[in-house]
């Protein structure tokens, strides 16, 4: 079985952002992601208490994940989404294989 690569992004919206409009842009972006070669799936979650958005995207290779960045920067809905996000507080991540993680017991 071919190894998958995961991207995890956590962020908050700017205080003046329209929550419902942003949710709609997430749906548009997910439809666009399905057109990108190497895309496997994406899940977007919202944690209301912390007002935190969590995106987990799965790619079939690290290269596919990297290539997607270029496509996303050109996509209109993606550009609009970035105007709503607290970019300066958004950690940048690189795609990583699941087996690169070590189990942690707390």
C-alpha positions, -999 to +999 in steps of 0.1 A: +000+000+000+014+034-010+022+058+018-001+088+023+010+123+033-009+145+057-011+182+061-025+196+094-034+233+096-049+251+126-061+287+124-086+313+135-106+337+115-102+375+117-128+390+140-145+408+112-149+377+090-183+364+080-185+329+096-212+315+071-194+330+041-162+313+052-179+280+057-192+283+021-157+290+009-145+258+026-170+238+006-159+255-027-123+248-018-130+211-010-146+207-044-115+223-061-092+200-041-109+170-056-096+181-091-059+183-080-039+152-089-028+133-058-056+145-036-071+118-014-094+136+011-098+166+033-116+171+066-123+206+080-134+209+116-144+239+138-140+240+175-165+266+186-152+272+222-117+281+210-130+295+176-104+273+160-105+258+125-087+225+119-079+212+084-065+177+078-057+170+041-044+137+028-023+134-004-009+104-022+026+118-021+047+147-007+051+160-042+014+162-048+009+181-016+036+206-026+022+210-062-012+217-047+001+248-030+007+264-064-028+255-076-044+268-044-026+302-047-042+307-081-077+296-071-101+325-065-119+310-035-086+301-019-074+336-023-106+349-007-103+325+022-068+338+030-083+373+035-104+359+064-076+340+082-052+353+109-023+345+087+004+357+111-008+332+137-012+303+113+017+277+117+032+265+084+034+228+081+050+204+056+033+172+045+044+142+066+038+105+064+016+090+091+043+064+100+067+092+109+047+098+141+055+081+173+027+069+196+024+090+227+008+079+259-002+106+283 
